[in-house]
Amino acid sequence: MYDLIVVGGGAAGMMASGIAANRGKKVLLLEKNEQLGKKILITGKGRCNLTNDCEIEEIIKNFPDNGKFLYSALYTFSNWQLKDFFNKLGVKTKVERGDRIFPISDSARDVVEALKRFITDAGVEIKLKTSVDKVIAEGKEVKGVKDSDEKEYYSSNVLIAVGGKSYPTTGSSGDGYTMAEELGHDISMIKPSLVPLKTKEEWVKELQGLNLRNVSATLIIDGKRKKEEFGEMLFTHFGVSGPIILTLSRDVVDYLGKAQIKLSINLKPALSYEQLDNRLQRDFEEYSRKQFKNSLGDLLPSKLIPVIISLSSIPEDKEVNQITKEERQELLELLSNLEVTVIGTMGFNLSIVTKGGIATEQINPSTMESKLIQGLYFAGEVIDVDAYTGGFNLQGAFSMGYLVGSSI
Ligand SMILES: Cc1cc2nc3c(=O)[nH]c(=O)nc-3n(C[C@H](O)[C@H](O)[C@H](O)COP(=O)(O)OP(=O)(O)OC[C@H]3O[C@@H](n4cnc5c(N)ncnc54)[C@H](O)[C@@H]3O)c2cc1C
């Protein structure tokens, strides 16, 4: 008989088990994979952006739907405490652009190894290659769990920390939703979020691999401008990706199949329309005797030039001094409003997080215990909380795990 069985050895599960065991609790951690923290290893492109160096209120804002649900968790175990926690485990950290915190070693493996040391030293019993199928409850009280070999494990408390449905190859394949649903919990519609987008236009494929910095993208739904992001984006063989696209994707997924979704890319957002026009006129003066196709090199990356030319009605061999004001204005429009049509996402296989999950209304935010089943806890991405990129998702998972570990 255990005091706590933790299902899922990811960020939330490892934190919860170590904290509980350090408080003298008898803890069993069950992990489906042959290793712990498989997803953490791929976070931040293998560097692990483990939290963000900002105020707690700012972290809450970065969980757009249910940020307030995390109030207790984040104030109980803040980003500063998380930083200290890892420093004490030998993982020194640094702050990068956007206040993102990474290990100085740039190694996500160091984060996983530190967590493994933490739970082993705390005395957590770890069982790998064990996939839990079911939570055992009698009436409204948790009794334990059953694995896929029908083996039962008994405990007065169970934490479901199995993650969401994103990147299922890391182990998080959505098992938590079924287990929670079987015990009467509501699951708000789950969707891939922070996910690359598929686009309709053929010309996008020609730009595959082109990374653009300092551009803006505006999400347009049925002709209405909804949201604008400024920063970096990437063209791919299927559409668009990169930080600003991933951020916008969180809104995009709500409109798929229901509305016309466009992205308007401004290639020169730092310049006003007049400034861009002046800039274009200066370039056209300088290259007045050249052909149009040879006049854009100062303004655009070379991969983009043939695409912009073909999207415009200006013949590529037209001498620049022959370009009319109307043609220049058409070009200006393309540079500041390059439109692509979104037709889908790359799905859960390539989404950074899962939007939706176990309804927060059925979980006590001060402990993470289910309001329906006594002794049953939830933490991490399996709950209906998801954030933008920046280290917020991991911070949320660690804070929720900490809260469970100190609540049971
Ligand atoms: C490519 C990528 C990059 C990311 N980069 C960042 C980043 O830099 N910063 C950031 O903050 N967030 C990042 N995230 C998001 C972040 O990794 C997750 O939000 C976070 O790991 C969620 O933690 P968790 O503990 O809830 O779930 P997970 O870390 O997914 O852990 C869940 C664990 O449960 C196990 N499990 C699942 N089902 C069962 C079962 N039935 N029985 C037993 N075990 C089970 C899984 O194998 C897994 O080990 C990234 C995500 C991806 C996909």
PDBQT file of the ligand as one rigid body, heavy atoms in Angstrom, charges set to zero:
ROOT
HETATM    1  C1  LIG A 501       8.850  19.459 -29.271  1.00  0.00    +0.000 C 
HETATM    2  C2  LIG A 501       8.427  20.065 -27.963  1.00  0.00    +0.000 A 
HETATM    3  C3  LIG A 501       9.163  21.075 -27.405  1.00  0.00    +0.000 A 
HETATM    4  C4  LIG A 501       8.758  21.669 -26.202  1.00  0.00    +0.000 A 
HETATM    5  N1  LIG A 501       9.535  22.627 -25.658  1.00  0.00    +0.000 NA
HETATM    6  C5  LIG A 501       9.164  23.205 -24.488  1.00  0.00    +0.000 A 
HETATM    7  C6  LIG A 501      10.004  24.150 -23.845  1.00  0.00    +0.000 A 
HETATM    8  O1  LIG A 501      11.138  24.392 -24.271  1.00  0.00    +0.000 OA
HETATM    9  N2  LIG A 501       9.532  24.747 -22.709  1.00  0.00    +0.000 N 
HETATM   10  C7  LIG A 501       8.307  24.423 -22.160  1.00  0.00    +0.000 A 
HETATM   11  O2  LIG A 501       7.941  25.009 -21.149  1.00  0.00    +0.000 OA
HETATM   12  N3  LIG A 501       7.521  23.475 -22.717  1.00  0.00    +0.000 NA
HETATM   13  C8  LIG A 501       7.924  22.853 -23.846  1.00  0.00    +0.000 A 
HETATM   14  N4  LIG A 501       7.133  21.871 -24.392  1.00  0.00    +0.000 N 
HETATM   15  C9  LIG A 501       5.894  21.463 -23.682  1.00  0.00    +0.000 C 
HETATM   16  C10 LIG A 501       6.233  20.599 -22.452  1.00  0.00    +0.000 C 
HETATM   17  O3  LIG A 501       7.189  19.627 -22.800  1.00  0.00    +0.000 OA
HETATM   18  C11 LIG A 501       5.000  19.900 -21.887  1.00  0.00    +0.000 C 
HETATM   19  O4  LIG A 501       3.961  20.832 -21.714  1.00  0.00    +0.000 OA
HETATM   20  C12 LIG A 501       5.330  19.220 -20.550  1.00  0.00    +0.000 C 
HETATM   21  O5  LIG A 501       6.312  18.236 -20.743  1.00  0.00    +0.000 OA
HETATM   22  C13 LIG A 501       4.095  18.589 -19.930  1.00  0.00    +0.000 C 
HETATM   23  O6  LIG A 501       4.495  17.911 -18.774  1.00  0.00    +0.000 OA
HETATM   24  P1  LIG A 501       3.623  16.695 -18.198  1.00  0.00    +0.000 P 
HETATM   25  O7  LIG A 501       4.357  16.200 -17.020  1.00  0.00    +0.000 OA
HETATM   26  O8  LIG A 501       2.224  17.109 -18.060  1.00  0.00    +0.000 OA
HETATM   27  O9  LIG A 501       3.635  15.605 -19.375  1.00  0.00    +0.000 OA
HETATM   28  P2  LIG A 501       4.826  14.837 -20.097  1.00  0.00    +0.000 P 
HETATM   29  O10 LIG A 501       6.104  15.562 -19.894  1.00  0.00    +0.000 OA
HETATM   30  O11 LIG A 501       4.341  14.584 -21.481  1.00  0.00    +0.000 OA
HETATM   31  O12 LIG A 501       4.939  13.465 -19.304  1.00  0.00    +0.000 OA
HETATM   32  C14 LIG A 501       3.918  12.523 -19.301  1.00  0.00    +0.000 C 
HETATM   33  C15 LIG A 501       4.519  11.159 -19.033  1.00  0.00    +0.000 C 
HETATM   34  O13 LIG A 501       3.473  10.224 -18.788  1.00  0.00    +0.000 OA
HETATM   35  C16 LIG A 501       3.790   9.002 -19.418  1.00  0.00    +0.000 C 
HETATM   36  N5  LIG A 501       2.537   8.276 -19.684  1.00  0.00    +0.000 N 
HETATM   37  C17 LIG A 501       1.583   8.566 -20.586  1.00  0.00    +0.000 A 
HETATM   38  N6  LIG A 501       0.579   7.703 -20.522  1.00  0.00    +0.000 NA
HETATM   39  C18 LIG A 501       0.910   6.821 -19.546  1.00  0.00    +0.000 A 
HETATM   40  C19 LIG A 501       0.258   5.668 -19.005  1.00  0.00    +0.000 A 
HETATM   41  N7  LIG A 501      -0.929   5.264 -19.448  1.00  0.00    +0.000 N 
HETATM   42  N8  LIG A 501       0.895   4.981 -18.025  1.00  0.00    +0.000 NA
HETATM   43  C20 LIG A 501       2.107   5.369 -17.555  1.00  0.00    +0.000 A 
HETATM   44  N9  LIG A 501       2.751   6.457 -18.027  1.00  0.00    +0.000 NA
HETATM   45  C21 LIG A 501       2.155   7.176 -19.010  1.00  0.00    +0.000 A 
HETATM   46  C22 LIG A 501       4.494   9.433 -20.684  1.00  0.00    +0.000 C 
HETATM   47  O14 LIG A 501       5.267   8.384 -21.213  1.00  0.00    +0.000 OA
HETATM   48  C23 LIG A 501       5.317  10.621 -20.204  1.00  0.00    +0.000 C 
HETATM   49  O15 LIG A 501       6.592  10.221 -19.765  1.00  0.00    +0.000 OA
HETATM   50  C24 LIG A 501       7.554  21.246 -25.572  1.00  0.00    +0.000 A 
HETATM   51  C25 LIG A 501       6.815  20.206 -26.127  1.00  0.00    +0.000 A 
HETATM   52  C26 LIG A 501       7.246  19.600 -27.304  1.00  0.00    +0.000 A 
HETATM   53  C27 LIG A 501       6.434  18.468 -27.887  1.00  0.00    +0.000 C 
ENDROOT
TORSDOF 0
